[in-house]
Amino acid sequence: MVEASAFHAQLEGIGVGFFTGVPDSLLKQFCAYLKDNVPDERNIIAANEGCAVGLAAGYHLATGRVPLVYMQNSGMGNATNPLLSLADEDVYRIPMVLLIGWRGEPGVHDEPQHVKQGKVTCTLLETMGIPYSVISGDEEGCAVAVEACGRHLANEGSPYAIVVRKGAFADYAPKNKASEEAYPMSREEAISIISEELPDALFVSTTGMASRELYEIRDARGEPHDRDFLTVGSMGHSSQIALGMALSLPGRRIVCIDGDGAVIMHMGGMATIATQAPANLIHIMINNGVHDSVGGQPTVSREIDVHSIAEAMGYRSVTTVSTPEGLRGALKARDGPAFVQVMVHRGARKDLGRPKSTPAENKAALMGNIGI
């Protein structure tokens, strides 16, 4: 296994002085080490991976030093535009290290949303002309990869990727654990209330724990899954899926169960919802203040006023709640599009399962409910 401290020291040895990105479960040990040992102004969790590439470019322009951008391979799509139109050697030639968690690596079991991305991760890098090394738990191999990265940065001055296999990093115990929160509800409790209070609605749930919890809640009640679209990938896009459904099915109530990290990742979607103004859409952001599915790294959702942002965007009804009673009251709103921010404490059940149906089966069941 690769120790996060040793890897960080190796990166410093090739000139890396700034870290930014979107956390990934395969990188959580390294991200936890950064949180404990790198000042916040030099380790910034970005809204999305493209923003992280922009931050990295700005750091290099201002200092001449090398930044590192960390991401799950699913985030390569967000990063592709600035990597090719900004950092590429044919444009500004900006050196940076891309640290990419390889979800869905061929031959390694993973969730269905990662399978295609895993197959094409290295091909995408080759197509973009970004050289790369792959690391596993081999410390010597990791050192060789960092050395190769350093040579490329020194000689070519353009991006270089280090692709991280599952289980590469050794366990790391965070020194600064998050304090306990006063919010009484968990995300799962909030989703249970939402699905109970809106029995006739169609649901679109965001990627990660939220979709898994909605699926298990239906199972526990003996309810079918044909009213739920589980957005198992595509972080940040659930609200637009819900918008497309709401505009096309004006006679059905559509509910988007979103997350704070997902909302922040593509916040511009809120403007489209508000200006299209579907009266049948409820956009619910469950705010636990962290990227719960990939290690619990903080988002900035507790540092900004999302309630006022939604009002300024033009949602017709905006509510923030933190209790079961408040949530039930907010769900009675019929003046859409409505935005409901639900404050919950972080964390999930240790025994939380995963959907038993495939994405294709999920899609077919939902469309069958609609009558297609």
BABAKOL-25153 format. One record per residue (C-alpha): residue in three letters; x, y, z; residue number from 0. Coordinates in nm, 3 decimals. Example, Ala and Ser with C-alpha at 12.3 -4.5 7.8 and 13.67 -1.06 7.14 Angstrom:
rest: ALA; X: 1.230; Y: -0.450; Z: 0.780; nr: 0
rest: SER; X: 1.367; Y: -0.106; Z: 0.714; nr: 1
END
This chain:
rest: MET; X: 0.000; Y: 0.000; Z: 0.000; nr: 0
rest: VAL; X: 0.110; Y: 0.357; Z: -0.068; nr: 1
rest: GLU; X: 0.123; Y: 0.582; Z: 0.237; nr: 2
rest: ALA; X: -0.047; Y: 0.916; Z: 0.174; nr: 3
rest: SER; X: 0.234; Y: 1.101; Z: 0.354; nr: 4
rest: ALA; X: 0.501; Y: 0.943; Z: 0.135; nr: 5
rest: PHE; X: 0.306; Y: 1.016; Z: -0.183; nr: 6
rest: HIS; X: 0.259; Y: 1.378; Z: -0.077; nr: 7
rest: ALA; X: 0.632; Y: 1.411; Z: -0.012; nr: 8
rest: GLN; X: 0.709; Y: 1.269; Z: -0.356; nr: 9
rest: LEU; X: 0.474; Y: 1.520; Z: -0.516; nr: 10
rest: GLU; X: 0.636; Y: 1.805; Z: -0.328; nr: 11
rest: GLY; X: 0.967; Y: 1.675; Z: -0.460; nr: 12
rest: ILE; X: 0.857; Y: 1.741; Z: -0.820; nr: 13
rest: GLY; X: 0.729; Y: 2.089; Z: -0.735; nr: 14
rest: VAL; X: 0.360; Y: 2.037; Z: -0.656; nr: 15
rest: GLY; X: 0.244; Y: 2.313; Z: -0.422; nr: 16
rest: PHE; X: -0.133; Y: 2.338; Z: -0.468; nr: 17
rest: PHE; X: -0.417; Y: 2.087; Z: -0.461; nr: 18
rest: THR; X: -0.774; Y: 2.115; Z: -0.586; nr: 19
rest: GLY; X: -1.044; Y: 1.888; Z: -0.719; nr: 20
rest: VAL; X: -1.354; Y: 1.685; Z: -0.641; nr: 21
rest: PRO; X: -1.308; Y: 1.396; Z: -0.394; nr: 22
rest: ASP; X: -1.325; Y: 1.031; Z: -0.497; nr: 23
rest: SER; X: -1.359; Y: 0.719; Z: -0.282; nr: 24
rest: LEU; X: -1.038; Y: 0.571; Z: -0.427; nr: 25
rest: LEU; X: -0.850; Y: 0.885; Z: -0.325; nr: 26
rest: LYS; X: -1.017; Y: 0.944; Z: 0.014; nr: 27
rest: GLN; X: -0.710; Y: 0.845; Z: 0.217; nr: 28
rest: PHE; X: -0.495; Y: 1.094; Z: 0.028; nr: 29
rest: CYS; X: -0.765; Y: 1.363; Z: 0.043; nr: 30
rest: ALA; X: -0.795; Y: 1.312; Z: 0.420; nr: 31
rest: TYR; X: -0.419; Y: 1.352; Z: 0.454; nr: 32
rest: LEU; X: -0.432; Y: 1.676; Z: 0.254; nr: 33
rest: LYS; X: -0.711; Y: 1.809; Z: 0.476; nr: 34
rest: ASP; X: -0.498; Y: 1.749; Z: 0.786; nr: 35
rest: ASN; X: -0.163; Y: 1.864; Z: 0.652; nr: 36
rest: VAL; X: -0.211; Y: 2.125; Z: 0.379; nr: 37
rest: PRO; X: -0.346; Y: 2.475; Z: 0.451; nr: 38
rest: ASP; X: -0.700; Y: 2.529; Z: 0.326; nr: 39
rest: GLU; X: -0.591; Y: 2.799; Z: 0.084; nr: 40
rest: ARG; X: -0.370; Y: 2.542; Z: -0.091; nr: 41
rest: ASN; X: -0.621; Y: 2.256; Z: -0.088; nr: 42
rest: ILE; X: -0.955; Y: 2.362; Z: -0.234; nr: 43
rest: ILE; X: -1.247; Y: 2.129; Z: -0.300; nr: 44
rest: ALA; X: -1.384; Y: 2.272; Z: -0.623; nr: 45
rest: ALA; X: -1.744; Y: 2.292; Z: -0.743; nr: 46
rest: ASN; X: -1.660; Y: 2.056; Z: -1.028; nr: 47
rest: GLU; X: -1.356; Y: 1.914; Z: -1.204; nr: 48
rest: GLY; X: -1.353; Y: 2.179; Z: -1.477; nr: 49
rest: CYS; X: -1.347; Y: 2.450; Z: -1.213; nr: 50
rest: ALA; X: -1.056; Y: 2.267; Z: -1.050; nr: 51
rest: VAL; X: -0.855; Y: 2.280; Z: -1.374; nr: 52
rest: GLY; X: -0.923; Y: 2.654; Z: -1.390; nr: 53
rest: LEU; X: -0.810; Y: 2.701; Z: -1.030; nr: 54
rest: ALA; X: -0.497; Y: 2.502; Z: -1.103; nr: 55
rest: ALA; X: -0.420; Y: 2.714; Z: -1.408; nr: 56
rest: GLY; X: -0.460; Y: 3.033; Z: -1.208; nr: 57
rest: TYR; X: -0.221; Y: 2.903; Z: -0.941; nr: 58
rest: HIS; X: 0.043; Y: 2.823; Z: -1.202; nr: 59
rest: LEU; X: 0.005; Y: 3.160; Z: -1.375; nr: 60
rest: ALA; X: 0.049; Y: 3.342; Z: -1.044; nr: 61
rest: THR; X: 0.337; Y: 3.134; Z: -0.903; nr: 62
rest: GLY; X: 0.506; Y: 2.940; Z: -1.179; nr: 63
rest: ARG; X: 0.463; Y: 2.627; Z: -0.965; nr: 64
rest: VAL; X: 0.285; Y: 2.300; Z: -1.032; nr: 65
rest: PRO; X: -0.076; Y: 2.233; Z: -0.919; nr: 66
rest: LEU; X: -0.248; Y: 1.897; Z: -0.876; nr: 67
rest: VAL; X: -0.611; Y: 1.828; Z: -0.969; nr: 68
rest: TYR; X: -0.774; Y: 1.523; Z: -0.807; nr: 69
rest: MET; X: -1.091; Y: 1.361; Z: -0.940; nr: 70
rest: GLN; X: -1.282; Y: 1.041; Z: -1.001; nr: 71
rest: ASN; X: -1.254; Y: 0.929; Z: -1.362; nr: 72
rest: SER; X: -1.624; Y: 1.011; Z: -1.404; nr: 73
rest: GLY; X: -1.520; Y: 1.376; Z: -1.365; nr: 74
rest: MET; X: -1.298; Y: 1.367; Z: -1.672; nr: 75
rest: GLY; X: -1.590; Y: 1.489; Z: -1.880; nr: 76
rest: ASN; X: -1.617; Y: 1.808; Z: -1.676; nr: 77
rest: ALA; X: -1.242; Y: 1.859; Z: -1.703; nr: 78
rest: THR; X: -1.203; Y: 1.788; Z: -2.075; nr: 79
rest: ASN; X: -1.291; Y: 2.137; Z: -2.203; nr: 80
rest: PRO; X: -1.038; Y: 2.335; Z: -1.994; nr: 81
rest: LEU; X: -0.776; Y: 2.062; Z: -2.031; nr: 82
rest: LEU; X: -0.794; Y: 2.081; Z: -2.411; nr: 83
rest: SER; X: -0.876; Y: 2.449; Z: -2.466; nr: 84
rest: LEU; X: -0.666; Y: 2.597; Z: -2.184; nr: 85
rest: ALA; X: -0.395; Y: 2.370; Z: -2.042; nr: 86
rest: ASP; X: -0.306; Y: 2.176; Z: -2.358; nr: 87
rest: GLU; X: 0.037; Y: 2.215; Z: -2.515; nr: 88
rest: ASP; X: -0.124; Y: 2.357; Z: -2.831; nr: 89
rest: VAL; X: -0.282; Y: 2.640; Z: -2.632; nr: 90
rest: TYR; X: -0.127; Y: 2.774; Z: -2.306; nr: 91
rest: ARG; X: 0.080; Y: 2.466; Z: -2.213; nr: 92
rest: ILE; X: 0.003; Y: 2.473; Z: -1.840; nr: 93
rest: PRO; X: 0.170; Y: 2.203; Z: -1.631; nr: 94
rest: MET; X: -0.043; Y: 2.019; Z: -1.379; nr: 95
rest: VAL; X: -0.076; Y: 1.675; Z: -1.228; nr: 96
rest: LEU; X: -0.409; Y: 1.497; Z: -1.274; nr: 97
rest: LEU; X: -0.471; Y: 1.242; Z: -0.998; nr: 98
rest: ILE; X: -0.755; Y: 1.021; Z: -1.124; nr: 99
rest: GLY; X: -0.935; Y: 0.746; Z: -0.933; nr: 100
rest: TRP; X: -0.994; Y: 0.456; Z: -1.171; nr: 101
rest: ARG; X: -1.350; Y: 0.347; Z: -1.094; nr: 102
rest: GLY; X: -1.478; Y: 0.065; Z: -1.313; nr: 103
rest: GLU; X: -1.135; Y: -0.063; Z: -1.412; nr: 104
rest: PRO; X: -1.189; Y: -0.365; Z: -1.639; nr: 105
rest: GLY; X: -1.176; Y: -0.685; Z: -1.436; nr: 106
rest: VAL; X: -1.251; Y: -0.507; Z: -1.108; nr: 107
rest: HIS; X: -1.611; Y: -0.526; Z: -0.981; nr: 108
rest: ASP; X: -1.780; Y: -0.187; Z: -0.954; nr: 109
rest: GLU; X: -2.119; Y: -0.021; Z: -0.983; nr: 110
rest: PRO; X: -2.287; Y: -0.004; Z: -1.327; nr: 111
rest: GLN; X: -2.241; Y: 0.371; Z: -1.371; nr: 112
rest: HIS; X: -1.863; Y: 0.322; Z: -1.365; nr: 113
rest: VAL; X: -1.832; Y: 0.038; Z: -1.613; nr: 114
rest: LYS; X: -1.814; Y: 0.240; Z: -1.937; nr: 115
rest: GLN; X: -1.598; Y: 0.516; Z: -1.788; nr: 116
rest: GLY; X: -1.362; Y: 0.252; Z: -1.652; nr: 117
rest: LYS; X: -1.322; Y: 0.095; Z: -1.995; nr: 118
rest: VAL; X: -1.233; Y: 0.422; Z: -2.167; nr: 119
rest: THR; X: -1.034; Y: 0.606; Z: -1.896; nr: 120
rest: CYS; X: -0.691; Y: 0.542; Z: -2.042; nr: 121
rest: THR; X: -0.819; Y: 0.572; Z: -2.400; nr: 122
rest: LEU; X: -0.956; Y: 0.919; Z: -2.322; nr: 123
rest: LEU; X: -0.620; Y: 1.030; Z: -2.186; nr: 124
rest: GLU; X: -0.446; Y: 0.894; Z: -2.495; nr: 125
rest: THR; X: -0.697; Y: 1.067; Z: -2.723; nr: 126
rest: MET; X: -0.638; Y: 1.397; Z: -2.543; nr: 127
rest: GLY; X: -0.262; Y: 1.351; Z: -2.572; nr: 128
rest: ILE; X: -0.211; Y: 1.346; Z: -2.195; nr: 129
rest: PRO; X: 0.062; Y: 1.101; Z: -2.091; nr: 130
rest: TYR; X: -0.009; Y: 0.895; Z: -1.781; nr: 131
rest: SER; X: 0.110; Y: 0.633; Z: -1.535; nr: 132
rest: VAL; X: -0.104; Y: 0.382; Z: -1.346; nr: 133
rest: ILE; X: -0.034; Y: 0.314; Z: -0.979; nr: 134
rest: SER; X: -0.154; Y: 0.040; Z: -0.747; nr: 135
rest: GLY; X: -0.035; Y: -0.047; Z: -0.397; nr: 136
rest: ASP; X: 0.326; Y: -0.089; Z: -0.509; nr: 137
rest: GLU; X: 0.534; Y: 0.179; Z: -0.337; nr: 138
rest: GLU; X: 0.825; Y: 0.141; Z: -0.577; nr: 139
rest: GLY; X: 0.594; Y: 0.160; Z: -0.877; nr: 140
rest: CYS; X: 0.435; Y: 0.473; Z: -0.733; nr: 141
rest: ALA; X: 0.773; Y: 0.639; Z: -0.694; nr: 142
rest: VAL; X: 0.859; Y: 0.553; Z: -1.055; nr: 143
rest: ALA; X: 0.528; Y: 0.704; Z: -1.171; nr: 144
rest: VAL; X: 0.590; Y: 1.029; Z: -0.983; nr: 145
rest: GLU; X: 0.943; Y: 1.050; Z: -1.125; nr: 146
rest: ALA; X: 0.806; Y: 1.006; Z: -1.478; nr: 147
rest: CYS; X: 0.550; Y: 1.275; Z: -1.405; nr: 148
rest: GLY; X: 0.823; Y: 1.510; Z: -1.281; nr: 149
rest: ARG; X: 1.033; Y: 1.459; Z: -1.594; nr: 150
rest: HIS; X: 0.735; Y: 1.536; Z: -1.817; nr: 151
rest: LEU; X: 0.648; Y: 1.851; Z: -1.625; nr: 152
rest: ALA; X: 1.008; Y: 1.972; Z: -1.643; nr: 153
rest: ASN; X: 1.059; Y: 1.889; Z: -2.012; nr: 154
rest: GLU; X: 0.715; Y: 1.946; Z: -2.164; nr: 155
rest: GLY; X: 0.532; Y: 2.177; Z: -1.920; nr: 156
rest: SER; X: 0.189; Y: 2.028; Z: -1.991; nr: 157
rest: PRO; X: -0.057; Y: 1.806; Z: -1.798; nr: 158
rest: TYR; X: 0.038; Y: 1.456; Z: -1.683; nr: 159
rest: ALA; X: -0.202; Y: 1.205; Z: -1.529; nr: 160
rest: ILE; X: -0.151; Y: 0.953; Z: -1.250; nr: 161
rest: VAL; X: -0.432; Y: 0.697; Z: -1.261; nr: 162
rest: VAL; X: -0.499; Y: 0.530; Z: -0.925; nr: 163
rest: ARG; X: -0.623; Y: 0.172; Z: -0.900; nr: 164
rest: LYS; X: -0.863; Y: 0.060; Z: -0.628; nr: 165
rest: GLY; X: -0.689; Y: -0.003; Z: -0.297; nr: 166
rest: ALA; X: -0.368; Y: 0.180; Z: -0.385; nr: 167
rest: PHE; X: -0.357; Y: 0.400; Z: -0.074; nr: 168
rest: ALA; X: -0.305; Y: 0.267; Z: 0.277; nr: 169
rest: ASP; X: -0.558; Y: 0.352; Z: 0.546; nr: 170
rest: TYR; X: -0.523; Y: 0.697; Z: 0.698; nr: 171
rest: ALA; X: -0.697; Y: 0.807; Z: 1.017; nr: 172
rest: PRO; X: -0.801; Y: 1.176; Z: 0.997; nr: 173
rest: LYS; X: -0.671; Y: 1.388; Z: 1.284; nr: 174
rest: ASN; X: -0.942; Y: 1.652; Z: 1.268; nr: 175
rest: LYS; X: -1.277; Y: 1.477; Z: 1.283; nr: 176
rest: ALA; X: -1.594; Y: 1.672; Z: 1.211; nr: 177
rest: SER; X: -1.787; Y: 1.784; Z: 1.516; nr: 178
rest: GLU; X: -2.128; Y: 1.641; Z: 1.596; nr: 179
rest: GLU; X: -2.425; Y: 1.825; Z: 1.446; nr: 180
rest: ALA; X: -2.750; Y: 1.938; Z: 1.601; nr: 181
rest: TYR; X: -2.971; Y: 1.858; Z: 1.302; nr: 182
rest: PRO; X: -3.204; Y: 1.575; Z: 1.408; nr: 183
rest: MET; X: -3.278; Y: 1.413; Z: 1.073; nr: 184
rest: SER; X: -3.062; Y: 1.186; Z: 0.866; nr: 185
rest: ARG; X: -3.080; Y: 1.196; Z: 0.487; nr: 186
rest: GLU; X: -3.255; Y: 0.858; Z: 0.487; nr: 187
rest: GLU; X: -3.519; Y: 0.982; Z: 0.731; nr: 188
rest: ALA; X: -3.579; Y: 1.288; Z: 0.515; nr: 189
rest: ILE; X: -3.616; Y: 1.076; Z: 0.200; nr: 190
rest: SER; X: -3.857; Y: 0.846; Z: 0.381; nr: 191
rest: ILE; X: -4.077; Y: 1.144; Z: 0.474; nr: 192
rest: ILE; X: -4.060; Y: 1.290; Z: 0.124; nr: 193
rest: SER; X: -4.161; Y: 0.965; Z: -0.047; nr: 194
rest: GLU; X: -4.439; Y: 0.907; Z: 0.208; nr: 195
rest: GLU; X: -4.585; Y: 1.258; Z: 0.179; nr: 196
rest: LEU; X: -4.584; Y: 1.257; Z: -0.203; nr: 197
rest: PRO; X: -4.722; Y: 0.911; Z: -0.290; nr: 198
rest: ASP; X: -4.832; Y: 0.998; Z: -0.643; nr: 199
rest: ALA; X: -4.519; Y: 1.185; Z: -0.758; nr: 200
rest: LEU; X: -4.244; Y: 1.067; Z: -0.990; nr: 201
rest: PHE; X: -3.899; Y: 1.092; Z: -0.831; nr: 202
rest: VAL; X: -3.553; Y: 1.165; Z: -0.968; nr: 203
rest: SER; X: -3.284; Y: 1.100; Z: -0.708; nr: 204
rest: THR; X: -2.923; Y: 1.211; Z: -0.727; nr: 205
rest: THR; X: -2.620; Y: 0.984; Z: -0.744; nr: 206
rest: GLY; X: -2.473; Y: 0.815; Z: -0.439; nr: 207
rest: MET; X: -2.636; Y: 0.741; Z: -0.106; nr: 208
rest: ALA; X: -2.964; Y: 0.920; Z: -0.182; nr: 209
rest: SER; X: -3.063; Y: 0.682; Z: -0.462; nr: 210
rest: ARG; X: -2.954; Y: 0.380; Z: -0.259; nr: 211
rest: GLU; X: -3.164; Y: 0.496; Z: 0.036; nr: 212
rest: LEU; X: -3.471; Y: 0.564; Z: -0.176; nr: 213
rest: TYR; X: -3.445; Y: 0.214; Z: -0.323; nr: 214
rest: GLU; X: -3.420; Y: 0.051; Z: 0.021; nr: 215
rest: ILE; X: -3.709; Y: 0.258; Z: 0.157; nr: 216
rest: ARG; X: -3.931; Y: 0.128; Z: -0.125; nr: 217
rest: ASP; X: -3.818; Y: -0.227; Z: -0.055; nr: 218
rest: ALA; X: -3.886; Y: -0.197; Z: 0.318; nr: 219
rest: ARG; X: -4.241; Y: -0.077; Z: 0.247; nr: 220
rest: GLY; X: -4.306; Y: -0.338; Z: -0.016; nr: 221
rest: GLU; X: -4.352; Y: -0.063; Z: -0.276; nr: 222
rest: PRO; X: -4.258; Y: -0.091; Z: -0.644; nr: 223
rest: HIS; X: -3.970; Y: 0.108; Z: -0.788; nr: 224
rest: ASP; X: -4.151; Y: 0.222; Z: -1.101; nr: 225
rest: ARG; X: -4.193; Y: 0.584; Z: -0.987; nr: 226
rest: ASP; X: -3.824; Y: 0.645; Z: -0.926; nr: 227
rest: PHE; X: -3.541; Y: 0.732; Z: -1.163; nr: 228
rest: LEU; X: -3.217; Y: 0.657; Z: -0.980; nr: 229
rest: THR; X: -2.946; Y: 0.881; Z: -1.123; nr: 230
rest: VAL; X: -2.666; Y: 0.644; Z: -1.030; nr: 231
rest: GLY; X: -2.406; Y: 0.856; Z: -1.216; nr: 232
rest: SER; X: -2.412; Y: 1.200; Z: -1.381; nr: 233
rest: MET; X: -2.349; Y: 1.398; Z: -1.062; nr: 234
rest: GLY; X: -2.513; Y: 1.738; Z: -1.070; nr: 235
rest: HIS; X: -2.759; Y: 1.659; Z: -1.350; nr: 236
rest: SER; X: -3.057; Y: 1.512; Z: -1.161; nr: 237
rest: SER; X: -3.236; Y: 1.846; Z: -1.146; nr: 238
rest: GLN; X: -3.222; Y: 1.882; Z: -1.525; nr: 239
rest: ILE; X: -3.351; Y: 1.528; Z: -1.575; nr: 240
rest: ALA; X: -3.637; Y: 1.620; Z: -1.344; nr: 241
rest: LEU; X: -3.693; Y: 1.947; Z: -1.534; nr: 242
rest: GLY; X: -3.714; Y: 1.764; Z: -1.866; nr: 243
rest: MET; X: -3.972; Y: 1.528; Z: -1.717; nr: 244
rest: ALA; X: -4.172; Y: 1.808; Z: -1.553; nr: 245
rest: LEU; X: -4.199; Y: 2.008; Z: -1.876; nr: 246
rest: SER; X: -4.305; Y: 1.697; Z: -2.069; nr: 247
rest: LEU; X: -4.552; Y: 1.566; Z: -1.809; nr: 248
rest: PRO; X: -4.737; Y: 1.875; Z: -1.684; nr: 249
rest: GLY; X: -5.006; Y: 1.657; Z: -1.530; nr: 250
rest: ARG; X: -4.766; Y: 1.469; Z: -1.301; nr: 251
rest: ARG; X: -4.584; Y: 1.602; Z: -0.994; nr: 252
rest: ILE; X: -4.207; Y: 1.558; Z: -1.034; nr: 253
rest: VAL; X: -3.974; Y: 1.556; Z: -0.733; nr: 254
rest: CYS; X: -3.597; Y: 1.589; Z: -0.756; nr: 255
rest: ILE; X: -3.410; Y: 1.462; Z: -0.450; nr: 256
rest: ASP; X: -3.076; Y: 1.638; Z: -0.485; nr: 257
rest: GLY; X: -2.759; Y: 1.671; Z: -0.279; nr: 258
rest: ASP; X: -2.569; Y: 1.982; Z: -0.175; nr: 259
rest: GLY; X: -2.251; Y: 1.879; Z: -0.356; nr: 260
rest: ALA; X: -2.449; Y: 1.794; Z: -0.668; nr: 261
rest: VAL; X: -2.638; Y: 2.125; Z: -0.666; nr: 262
rest: ILE; X: -2.315; Y: 2.323; Z: -0.628; nr: 263
rest: MET; X: -2.144; Y: 2.121; Z: -0.903; nr: 264
rest: HIS; X: -2.384; Y: 2.251; Z: -1.170; nr: 265
rest: MET; X: -2.569; Y: 2.534; Z: -0.997; nr: 266
rest: GLY; X: -2.653; Y: 2.699; Z: -1.327; nr: 267
rest: GLY; X: -2.925; Y: 2.439; Z: -1.371; nr: 268
rest: MET; X: -3.125; Y: 2.618; Z: -1.102; nr: 269
rest: ALA; X: -3.154; Y: 2.921; Z: -1.329; nr: 270
rest: THR; X: -3.303; Y: 2.708; Z: -1.606; nr: 271
rest: ILE; X: -3.555; Y: 2.552; Z: -1.367; nr: 272
rest: ALA; X: -3.661; Y: 2.892; Z: -1.237; nr: 273
rest: THR; X: -3.697; Y: 3.053; Z: -1.579; nr: 274
rest: GLN; X: -3.884; Y: 2.756; Z: -1.730; nr: 275
rest: ALA; X: -4.102; Y: 2.764; Z: -1.416; nr: 276
rest: PRO; X: -4.278; Y: 2.427; Z: -1.424; nr: 277
rest: ALA; X: -4.551; Y: 2.443; Z: -1.161; nr: 278
rest: ASN; X: -4.532; Y: 2.067; Z: -1.105; nr: 279
rest: LEU; X: -4.164; Y: 2.047; Z: -0.999; nr: 280
rest: ILE; X: -4.030; Y: 2.029; Z: -0.642; nr: 281
rest: HIS; X: -3.650; Y: 2.055; Z: -0.620; nr: 282
rest: ILE; X: -3.531; Y: 1.925; Z: -0.282; nr: 283
rest: MET; X: -3.169; Y: 1.976; Z: -0.179; nr: 284
rest: ILE; X: -3.069; Y: 1.756; Z: 0.114; nr: 285
rest: ASN; X: -2.785; Y: 1.946; Z: 0.279; nr: 286
rest: ASN; X: -2.548; Y: 1.744; Z: 0.496; nr: 287
rest: GLY; X: -2.248; Y: 1.964; Z: 0.418; nr: 288
rest: VAL; X: -2.027; Y: 1.686; Z: 0.283; nr: 289
rest: HIS; X: -1.952; Y: 1.461; Z: -0.013; nr: 290
rest: ASP; X: -2.089; Y: 1.167; Z: 0.183; nr: 291
rest: SER; X: -2.050; Y: 0.890; Z: -0.075; nr: 292
rest: VAL; X: -1.676; Y: 0.936; Z: -0.131; nr: 293
rest: GLY; X: -1.538; Y: 0.992; Z: 0.218; nr: 294
rest: GLY; X: -1.722; Y: 1.280; Z: 0.383; nr: 295
rest: GLN; X: -1.507; Y: 1.567; Z: 0.257; nr: 296
rest: PRO; X: -1.677; Y: 1.904; Z: 0.313; nr: 297
rest: THR; X: -1.872; Y: 2.100; Z: 0.055; nr: 298
rest: VAL; X: -1.924; Y: 2.475; Z: 0.089; nr: 299
rest: SER; X: -2.301; Y: 2.438; Z: 0.125; nr: 300
rest: ARG; X: -2.292; Y: 2.541; Z: 0.493; nr: 301
rest: GLU; X: -2.085; Y: 2.850; Z: 0.410; nr: 302
rest: ILE; X: -2.314; Y: 2.996; Z: 0.144; nr: 303
rest: ASP; X: -2.682; Y: 3.098; Z: 0.155; nr: 304
rest: VAL; X: -2.843; Y: 2.850; Z: -0.083; nr: 305
rest: HIS; X: -3.188; Y: 2.960; Z: 0.031; nr: 306
rest: SER; X: -3.128; Y: 3.318; Z: -0.089; nr: 307
rest: ILE; X: -2.964; Y: 3.190; Z: -0.408; nr: 308
rest: ALA; X: -3.278; Y: 2.993; Z: -0.493; nr: 309
rest: GLU; X: -3.492; Y: 3.300; Z: -0.424; nr: 310
rest: ALA; X: -3.268; Y: 3.514; Z: -0.644; nr: 311
rest: MET; X: -3.283; Y: 3.254; Z: -0.923; nr: 312
rest: GLY; X: -3.662; Y: 3.291; Z: -0.924; nr: 313
rest: TYR; X: -3.810; Y: 2.976; Z: -0.770; nr: 314
rest: ARG; X: -4.169; Y: 3.062; Z: -0.679; nr: 315
rest: SER; X: -4.147; Y: 2.893; Z: -0.339; nr: 316
rest: VAL; X: -3.831; Y: 2.856; Z: -0.128; nr: 317
rest: THR; X: -3.818; Y: 2.690; Z: 0.214; nr: 318
rest: THR; X: -3.542; Y: 2.572; Z: 0.447; nr: 319
rest: VAL; X: -3.631; Y: 2.311; Z: 0.708; nr: 320
rest: SER; X: -3.448; Y: 2.099; Z: 0.963; nr: 321
rest: THR; X: -3.722; Y: 1.897; Z: 1.136; nr: 322
rest: PRO; X: -3.964; Y: 1.627; Z: 1.022; nr: 323
rest: GLU; X: -4.258; Y: 1.859; Z: 1.094; nr: 324
rest: GLY; X: -4.104; Y: 2.141; Z: 0.894; nr: 325
rest: LEU; X: -4.033; Y: 1.909; Z: 0.602; nr: 326
rest: ARG; X: -4.389; Y: 1.778; Z: 0.593; nr: 327
rest: GLY; X: -4.519; Y: 2.134; Z: 0.590; nr: 328
rest: ALA; X: -4.285; Y: 2.241; Z: 0.309; nr: 329
rest: LEU; X: -4.397; Y: 1.951; Z: 0.090; nr: 330
rest: LYS; X: -4.754; Y: 2.082; Z: 0.091; nr: 331
rest: ALA; X: -4.646; Y: 2.374; Z: -0.128; nr: 332
rest: ARG; X: -4.820; Y: 2.371; Z: -0.464; nr: 333
rest: ASP; X: -4.671; Y: 2.689; Z: -0.607; nr: 334
rest: GLY; X: -4.394; Y: 2.549; Z: -0.824; nr: 335
rest: PRO; X: -4.121; Y: 2.537; Z: -0.907; nr: 336
rest: ALA; X: -4.053; Y: 2.494; Z: -0.537; nr: 337
rest: PHE; X: -3.709; Y: 2.467; Z: -0.376; nr: 338
rest: VAL; X: -3.681; Y: 2.296; Z: -0.040; nr: 339
rest: GLN; X: -3.349; Y: 2.288; Z: 0.147; nr: 340
rest: VAL; X: -3.346; Y: 2.011; Z: 0.409; nr: 341
rest: MET; X: -3.074; Y: 2.038; Z: 0.674; nr: 342
rest: VAL; X: -2.965; Y: 1.692; Z: 0.792; nr: 343
rest: HIS; X: -2.671; Y: 1.545; Z: 0.980; nr: 344
rest: ARG; X: -2.399; Y: 1.364; Z: 0.790; nr: 345
rest: GLY; X: -2.351; Y: 0.989; Z: 0.766; nr: 346
rest: ALA; X: -2.539; Y: 0.679; Z: 0.649; nr: 347
rest: ARG; X: -2.619; Y: 0.330; Z: 0.771; nr: 348
rest: LYS; X: -2.324; Y: 0.090; Z: 0.756; nr: 349
rest: ASP; X: -2.548; Y: -0.183; Z: 0.614; nr: 350
rest: LEU; X: -2.697; Y: 0.032; Z: 0.338; nr: 351
rest: GLY; X: -2.742; Y: -0.185; Z: 0.030; nr: 352
rest: ARG; X: -2.741; Y: -0.110; Z: -0.341; nr: 353
rest: PRO; X: -3.018; Y: -0.133; Z: -0.601; nr: 354
rest: LYS; X: -3.084; Y: -0.486; Z: -0.718; nr: 355
rest: SER; X: -3.223; Y: -0.375; Z: -1.053; nr: 356
rest: THR; X: -3.004; Y: -0.266; Z: -1.343; nr: 357
rest: PRO; X: -3.019; Y: 0.089; Z: -1.483; nr: 358
rest: ALA; X: -3.195; Y: -0.046; Z: -1.791; nr: 359
rest: GLU; X: -3.458; Y: -0.216; Z: -1.574; nr: 360
rest: ASN; X: -3.501; Y: 0.106; Z: -1.373; nr: 361
rest: LYS; X: -3.558; Y: 0.305; Z: -1.691; nr: 362
rest: ALA; X: -3.805; Y: 0.052; Z: -1.835; nr: 363
rest: ALA; X: -4.009; Y: 0.041; Z: -1.511; nr: 364
rest: LEU; X: -4.036; Y: 0.419; Z: -1.489; nr: 365
rest: MET; X: -4.134; Y: 0.461; Z: -1.854; nr: 366
rest: GLY; X: -4.388; Y: 0.181; Z: -1.813; nr: 367
rest: ASN; X: -4.544; Y: 0.373; Z: -1.523; nr: 368
rest: ILE; X: -4.566; Y: 0.681; Z: -1.743; nr: 369
rest: GLY; X: -4.731; Y: 0.474; Z: -2.014; nr: 370
rest: ILE; X: -4.455; Y: 0.459; Z: -2.272; nr: 371
END
